[in-house]
């Protein structure tokens, strides 16, 4: 897990009423293409487009965690850290909200501060994963290594933004970034196929290759495969399923795993514990389109969490992936991650419990602000179960605003 938390105010812009009238007229007169252009010009920081219903939880996220310049901040850390993960999730939520102004600010901050202004189709660098306050009090990159899951999400966000907002520059940058991921953050496991390394540096030591199961969201891999069919993405999806199935013998995903002597093994550094990283494995499984041929077997490989919540009424904070022994109570972020998982499994009781816990995300009570990770996984979860977005069988994002004026 490489991030957690944030807050800063972004001003809301007046004049939305006029934008709504104009958008409505445009919908009837010129159809969806013109509407999209209107949405882009009337959308303001923290606001959604004029054909959108409001998303209170997203507005609160922007107000509390996104600076005016596009930096997502985790206030829970002494370094006031920003990570490529936070930027990648922020970009996704802005796209779901049809908030192009915030999307562009997030992208520009990432380009300038995490990629050293080398973030264009002809000259793209993998962004540094960690930025924040240095020991001397200045701010800058704290670790130049990149995080492949964030890189995947940023590439995905750009490709989907290019398609949905009809902007070729996003598409070109997304393709260039995906090519760098394939070049620098991939390896081949004999007998398995291509596999994503967590980053380009530090994860292959001697005969041990360390892996992170939560870095492999199936819808993202499917979308990259559709847009770049000559890449490793379809084969990577198959390899990812093998990783998930093999490392979750009790139906619980571990935070980390490893490859050694021709097989998947318990990670020698972090052990077999599944907690704050692994909770996202259930999230990505739940978000996957049921039409995907791997959707059902992927969910079936992760059945331990459903059984545990059914038994105790809470998700465990930590669980041994090899024995199923659990301890503690997972925080709000866990419910955010598990809501789509319960929905995909048609588990009404589990989904009801998740909804009850996640209701706090639509409120803004001083002193009771959920931390960064609660917010972002909560947005993923509630946005999905409330129908604000979904992924189709090819992994493409289908936001509710796409058909809001039909």
C-alpha positions in Angstrom: 0.0 0.0 0.0 1.5 3.3 -1.0 -0.9 6.0 0.0 -3.6 7.2 2.4 -5.5 10.7 2.9 -6.1 14.6 2.0 -7.8 18.0 2.1 -7.9 21.5 0.5 -10.7 23.7 -0.8 -11.6 24.2 -4.4 -13.9 27.1 -5.2 -17.2 26.3 -6.9 -18.2 28.4 -9.8 -21.4 30.3 -10.3 -23.5 30.3 -13.4 -24.4 26.6 -13.4 -28.1 27.5 -14.0 -27.3 29.0 -17.4 -25.2 25.9 -18.2 -28.1 23.6 -17.4 -30.4 25.5 -19.7 -27.9 25.6 -22.5 -27.1 21.9 -22.1 -30.7 20.9 -22.2 -31.3 22.8 -25.4 -28.1 21.3 -26.9 -29.3 17.8 -26.0 -32.4 18.2 -28.0 -31.0 20.2 -30.8 -27.6 18.6 -31.7 -27.3 15.4 -29.7 -24.6 13.9 -27.5 -21.5 15.1 -29.4 -22.4 18.8 -28.9 -23.5 18.1 -25.4 -20.1 16.8 -24.5 -18.5 20.0 -25.6 -20.9 22.1 -23.5 -20.2 19.9 -20.5 -16.5 20.6 -20.9 -16.9 24.4 -21.1 -19.4 24.6 -18.2 -17.8 22.1 -15.8 -15.9 23.8 -13.0 -13.6 22.6 -10.3 -15.4 20.3 -8.0 -18.5 20.4 -10.2 -19.9 17.9 -12.6 -21.1 18.5 -16.1 -24.6 20.0 -16.8 -26.1 16.6 -17.9 -25.0 15.0 -14.6 -26.7 14.5 -11.4 -24.8 15.8 -8.4 -22.2 13.5 -6.7 -21.9 14.8 -3.1 -19.2 12.4 -2.1 -17.0 13.4 -5.0 -17.5 17.1 -4.3 -16.4 16.5 -0.7 -13.4 14.6 -1.9 -12.3 17.5 -4.1 -12.9 20.1 -1.4 -10.9 18.2 1.2 -8.2 16.4 -0.7 -7.5 18.2 -3.9 -5.5 21.4 -4.0 -6.4 24.1 -6.5 -3.3 23.2 -8.5 -4.4 19.5 -8.8 -2.4 17.9 -6.1 -4.1 15.1 -4.0 -2.7 15.3 -0.5 -2.6 12.6 2.2 -2.8 14.7 5.4 -2.4 11.6 7.6 1.4 11.6 7.0 4.1 13.9 8.4 5.4 14.5 4.9 1.9 15.6 3.7 2.6 13.1 1.0 1.2 12.9 -2.5 1.4 9.6 -4.5 0.9 8.6 -8.1 -1.9 6.4 -6.7 -3.8 9.4 -5.4 -3.4 11.2 -8.6 -4.5 8.2 -10.7 -7.6 7.7 -8.6 -8.4 11.4 -8.7 -8.2 11.4 -12.5 -10.6 8.4 -12.6 -13.2 10.1 -10.3 -13.0 13.4 -12.3 -13.8 11.4 -15.4 -16.7 9.6 -13.8 -18.0 13.0 -12.6 -17.5 14.6 -16.1 -15.3 17.2 -14.4 -12.7 17.9 -17.1 -11.3 21.0 -15.4 -10.3 19.0 -12.3 -9.0 16.2 -14.6 -6.7 18.6 -16.4 -5.4 20.1 -13.1 -4.6 16.7 -11.7 -2.9 15.7 -15.0 -0.9 18.9 -15.2 0.3 18.6 -11.6 1.3 15.0 -12.2 3.2 16.0 -15.4 5.1 18.8 -13.7 5.9 17.3 -10.3 6.0 13.5 -10.6 7.2 13.2 -14.2 9.6 16.2 -14.3 7.7 17.6 -17.3 8.5 14.5 -19.3 4.9 13.5 -19.8 4.0 13.9 -23.5 3.4 11.3 -26.2 6.9 11.8 -27.7 8.6 12.0 -24.3 6.9 10.2 -21.5 8.5 9.1 -18.2 7.0 6.9 -15.6 5.9 9.2 -12.8 7.6 9.0 -9.4 5.3 7.3 -6.9 6.0 9.5 -3.8 6.2 13.3 -3.4 6.1 15.4 -0.2 7.9 17.3 2.5 11.6 16.6 2.7 13.7 16.6 5.9 14.9 20.2 5.1 11.3 21.4 4.8 11.2 21.7 1.1 8.8 19.7 -1.1 9.6 17.4 -3.9 10.1 13.8 -5.0 10.8 11.5 -2.0 11.2 8.3 -4.0 11.8 8.3 -7.8 10.7 4.7 -8.3 7.3 4.3 -10.0 4.3 2.3 -9.0 2.9 0.2 -11.8 -0.6 0.1 -10.5 -0.8 3.8 -10.6 0.8 3.9 -14.0 -1.8 1.5 -15.3 -4.6 3.6 -13.9 -3.3 6.8 -15.3 -2.9 5.2 -18.8 -6.4 3.9 -18.5 -7.8 7.3 -17.3 -6.2 9.0 -20.3 -7.4 6.4 -22.9 -11.0 6.6 -21.6 -10.9 10.4 -21.3 -9.7 10.5 -24.9 -12.6 8.3 -26.0 -15.3 10.0 -23.9 -14.3 13.6 -24.3 -13.1 13.1 -27.9 -9.6 14.4 -27.2 -6.8 12.8 -29.2 -4.1 14.2 -27.0 -5.3 12.2 -24.0 -5.4 9.0 -26.1 -1.9 9.6 -27.5 -0.4 10.1 -24.0 -2.2 7.1 -22.6 -0.9 4.9 -25.4 2.7 6.2 -24.8 2.5 5.6 -21.1 1.1 2.1 -21.6 4.0 1.3 -23.9 6.5 2.5 -21.2 4.7 0.2 -18.6 5.1 -2.8 -21.0 8.7 -1.9 -21.5 9.9 -1.1 -18.0 7.4 -2.7 -15.5 6.9 -6.2 -16.9 8.6 -9.5 -16.6 7.9 -13.0 -17.8 7.2 -15.9 -15.5 8.1 -19.3 -17.1 5.0 -21.4 -17.5 2.7 -18.5 -16.5 3.3 -15.7 -19.0 3.8 -11.9 -18.7 3.5 -10.4 -15.2 3.4 -6.9 -13.9 6.2 -5.9 -11.6 5.2 -3.5 -8.8 7.8 -1.0 -10.2 10.9 -1.0 -12.4 13.4 -1.1 -9.5 13.8 -3.3 -6.4 11.3 -6.2 -7.0 13.6 -8.8 -8.6 16.3 -9.9 -6.2 18.3 -13.1 -6.9 15.8 -15.8 -7.6 12.8 -14.0 -6.0 10.4 -11.8 -7.9 8.0 -9.9 -5.6 4.4 -9.3 -6.8 1.4 -7.4 -5.7 -2.0 -9.0 -6.5 -3.9 -5.7 -6.0 -2.0 -4.0 -8.8 -3.9 -6.0 -11.5 -7.5 -4.7 -12.0 -9.0 -6.8 -14.7 -11.2 -4.1 -16.4 -8.1 -1.9 -16.8 -6.2 -4.8 -18.4 -9.1 -5.5 -20.7 -9.3 -1.9 -21.9 -5.6 -1.7 -22.6 -5.9 -5.0 -24.6 -8.7 -3.5 -26.7 -6.9 -0.3 -27.4 -3.5 -1.9 -27.9 -4.1 -5.5 -29.1 -0.5 -6.1 -30.0 0.6 -5.5 -26.4 0.9 -8.0 -23.5 -2.4 -7.1 -21.9 -4.6 -10.0 -22.7 -1.9 -12.5 -21.7 -1.3 -10.4 -18.6 -5.0 -10.8 -17.6 -4.6 -14.6 -17.8 -1.4 -14.5 -15.8 -3.1 -12.3 -13.2 -5.9 -14.8 -12.7 -3.3 -17.5 -12.1 -1.6 -15.3 -9.5 -4.9 -14.6 -7.7 -6.2 -18.2 -7.7 -2.9 -19.7 -6.6 -2.1 -17.3 -3.8 -5.6 -17.3 -2.3 -6.0 -21.0 -1.2 -8.5 -20.1 1.5 -10.3 -17.5 -0.6 -8.3 -14.5 0.8 -5.9 -12.5 -1.2 -2.5 -11.5 0.3 -1.0 -8.0 0.2 2.1 -9.4 -1.5 3.2 -12.6 -3.1 6.4 -13.9 -4.8 7.6 -16.1 -7.6 10.5 -18.4 -6.7 11.8 -21.7 -8.2 9.1 -21.8 -10.8 6.1 -21.3 -8.6 4.1 -18.7 -6.6 5.1 -18.6 -3.0 4.5 -16.6 0.2 6.3 -13.2 0.0 9.5 -13.6 2.0 9.3 -9.9 3.2 5.7 -9.3 4.1 4.4 -12.9 4.6 0.9 -14.1 3.8 -1.1 -11.3 5.4 -4.0 -9.8 3.4 -5.0 -6.3 4.6 -4.9 -2.7 3.2 -3.4 -3.6 -0.2 -5.3 -6.9 -0.7 -8.7 -5.3 0.0 -8.5 -3.8 -3.5 -8.3 -7.3 -5.0 -12.0 -7.8 -4.0 -12.9 -4.4 -5.3 -11.5 -4.9 -8.8 -13.2 -8.4 -8.9 -16.5 -6.8 -8.0 -16.1 -4.0 -10.6 -15.5 -6.4 -13.5 -18.3 -6.9 -16.0 -20.1 -10.1 -15.5 -19.8 -10.7 -19.3 -16.0 -11.1 -18.9 -15.0 -14.8 -19.1 -12.8 -14.4 -16.1 -15.3 -12.6 -13.9 -16.9 -15.6 -12.2 -13.8 -17.7 -11.7 -12.0 -14.6 -10.3 -14.8 -14.0 -7.8 -14.9 -17.7 -6.9 -11.2 -17.6 -6.1 -12.0 -14.9 -3.5 -14.9 -16.4 -1.7 -13.3 -16.4 1.8 -14.1 -12.7 2.4 -17.8 -13.2 1.7 -18.0 -16.2 4.1 -16.1 -14.3 6.8 -18.3 -11.2 6.7 -21.4 -13.5 6.7 -20.1 -15.1 9.8 -19.0 -12.1 11.8 -20.7 -9.1 10.2 -17.4 -7.3 9.7 -14.5 -7.6 7.3 -11.3 -8.6 9.2 -8.5 -6.0 9.2 -5.9 -8.7 8.6 -6.2 -12.3 7.4 -3.7 -15.1 6.7 -4.1 -16.0 3.1 -2.7 -19.5 3.7 -4.7 -20.4 6.9 -7.7 -18.1 6.8 -7.0 -16.9 10.4 -8.4 -13.4 10.8 -8.0 -10.6 13.3 -9.2 -7.0 13.8 -12.0 -5.0 12.2 -11.4 -3.4 8.8 -12.0 0.4 8.5 -14.5 2.2 6.3 -12.2 1.8 3.3 -12.8 -2.0 3.4 -16.6 -1.5 3.1 -16.0 0.7 0.1 -13.9 -2.0 -1.6 -16.3 -4.8 -0.7 -19.6 -3.1 -1.8 -19.1 -4.0 -5.5 -17.8 -7.4 -4.5 -21.0 -8.1 -2.6 -23.1 -6.7 -5.4 -21.4 -9.0 -8.0 -22.0 -12.0 -5.7 -25.7 -11.0 -5.2 -25.0 -10.9 -1.5 -27.8 -8.6 -0.3 -26.9 -8.8 3.4 -23.3 -7.9 2.7 -24.2 -5.1 0.4 -26.7 -3.7 2.9 -24.0 -3.7 5.6 -21.7 -1.8 3.2 -24.3 0.8 2.4 -25.0 1.5 6.0 -21.3 2.1 6.8 -20.7 4.1 3.6 -23.5 6.6 4.2 -21.1 8.8 6.1 -19.3 9.6 2.8 -22.2 11.9 1.7 -21.9 14.1 4.8 -19.4 16.8 5.7 -19.2 16.8 9.5 -16.2 18.7 11.0 -14.1 16.4 13.1 -15.5 13.3 11.5 -13.8 13.5 8.1 -13.0 10.1 6.7 -9.3 9.7 5.9 -7.9 9.5 2.4 -8.1 5.8 1.9 -11.7 5.7 3.2 -12.6 8.4 0.8 -11.1 6.9 -2.4 -12.2 3.3 -1.9 -15.5 4.7 -0.7 -15.9 6.6 -4.0 -15.0 3.5 -6.0 -17.6 1.5 -4.1 -20.5 3.9 -3.8 -20.0 5.3 -7.3 -20.4 1.7 -8.7 -23.3 0.4 -6.6 -25.2 3.7 -7.1 -24.9 3.4 -10.9 -22.6 6.3 -11.5 -20.3 4.2 -13.6 -19.6 0.6 -14.7 -17.2 -1.2 -17.0 -18.3 -3.0 -20.1 -17.0 -6.4 -21.1 -14.0 -4.8 -22.9 -13.1 -2.8 -19.8 -14.3 0.5 -21.2 -15.7 3.0 -18.7 -19.4 3.6 -19.0 -20.2 6.7 -16.9 -23.8 7.6 -16.1 -23.3 11.1 -17.7 -22.8 9.5 -21.1 -26.5 9.0 -21.5 -27.8 11.7 -19.1 -29.4 13.7 -21.9 -30.7 10.8 -24.0 
